[in-house]
Amino acid sequence: MSKPILSIGLPVYNRETFLRQSLDALLAQTFTDFELIISDNASTDGTGDICRDYAKCDRRIQYHRNPSNIGAPLNFNRTFELSSSKYFKWATSDDLCGPRFLELALEVLEKDSAVVLCYAKSRTIARDGSPIEDYEDNLHLEDPQASRRFMRLVTTIALCHQHQGVIRSAALRQTGMLKIHLGSDVNLLAELTLYGKFYELPERLFFRRLHPDSPSWSHDDRERLMEFYDPGQLHGIVLHRFRQHVANLTAIRRAPIGFGEKAVLYRFIVHQMVQDRSYLVGELGLKGRVMTNRILQRRHTPRGSGLIF
């Protein structure tokens, strides 16, 4: 078999409730030349059985299972690592795509090499699939200047639907991919604007399901978000906002743009850090307290206890 032009990466973890609907929507696309790579993050419900059943019925589906839960960002990255196509699209087990999503997005990307990501207008839906509202992302980024695309995305993005658009794999491979800190999906999208334009399909073909079981249901629930990003607190990250700024600075440094545009963006990020100074100082204070507690705990831990820091 020849290599498909598109790879779809579907990371899953304990999502048996809506998984069949999402898989059916992907398999019902009018464009069919794709591989669907599922990476199961060691689910403990019926997710694995559902995936295996679908893989038996459709040879485009590859099912992989991680030995343990590595967290959502690394599992998203894992699906891309397993792909080899010209274009790549992430999908989730909650959300839905209209039948012509892939067909129309690929038409745009094949026609215009300056477009690095193509996504569709969206509609938010409830748990039962009923519509909530037509959502406006306002990220049709066709400005020829990368710096303006970058700043527009950073200052405009909200629900972050663009990461489920169709992306040029060659550009995605040059990025830092997703990291463990909160908001790393915005960092990745901002970095992609430095490699090309974003095109928004005028049709509403992406349906974002908002429900209490979704990890992104409440951005104020830090504990729940960290369970999604870093289960078991294996990485112990507390400098989230600081890491967001550092990721942006790193992306600008390695981007294939001129010195003038980089200078504009460096000033932009420094200005953002000044605006965030209270938050950043608070994170540094928290980091200091965490490190102090670890040192004190280590001093009072008997040798041979097996406690690892």
C-alpha positions, 0 to 999 in steps of 0.5 A: 500500500502507498503511504497516505497523504494524511495522518490523523493522531487520536490520543485517548484516555478513559473516553469510552462515552464519546469515542465511537461518535468521534471515530465514526465522524472521522471514518465518514469523511469524504476524503479517505486517503488517511491513516488513523493513529490511536495512542491509548494512554493506558486506559482503565475503562472500555476505551481499549476494547472500542479501539481494537474493535474499530481497528479490526474493521478498518485497516486505516486504523492503527492502535497503540497502547502506552504501558502507563499514562504519560500525560496528555501532551506527550501522548499527543506528541506520540501520535505525531511521532508514529506518523509519516504523512505529508499532512497531520491532524490531531483529533480528540475523543470528545469532538466531532468533524463535519464530513467535508472537513478533511477534503476542504482543508486539504484543498487549501493546503495543496493549493497554497504552499504558504498555508501551514495550518487549515482549520474550520469554523466551529460550533460548541455542542453540549454533552448530548450533541445539541448546539450551544453557540456558533463560536468565532475563533478570529484566527484567519491569519493571512498576513504576510508578516510572521511577527504580526501573525504570531502577535495576533494569535497570542493576543486573540486565541481562546478555546484553542481549536486550531490545534485540531486543524490540518497541519503541514508535517514538515513545519510541525517537525521543526517546532518544539511540539507540546510540553508539560506546562499548562498552555503549551498548546498555545505555544505550539500554535504560536510557533506554527504561525512563524512557519506559515499562514493559518486559513479558516474554512468558512463552513462550520465543520468542527464541533467542540463538545463542552461537558463537565467530564472534559479536562478543559471544562474549568481552567480554574481547576489547577489540580484537574488540569495537572492530572491531565498534563502531568498525572502523578506529578511526575515532573513537578512543574510549577513555573507554568507562566514562566515556561510559556514565555521561555517557549515563545522566546525559544520558538522565535530564536529558531524560526526561519524569519529575519532579524528585524521580525525577531527583534519585534517579537522579542520586544513583544514577549518582554513586554508580556513578561513585564505585564505578567511580573506579579504572576511570575514572581508568585511562581518563583516564590512557589518554586522556592517553597517547593525546593525548600520543603524538599531539602528539609524533607530530605534532611529528615528522611532516614537513609535507606527509606527509598524516598526519591526526589 
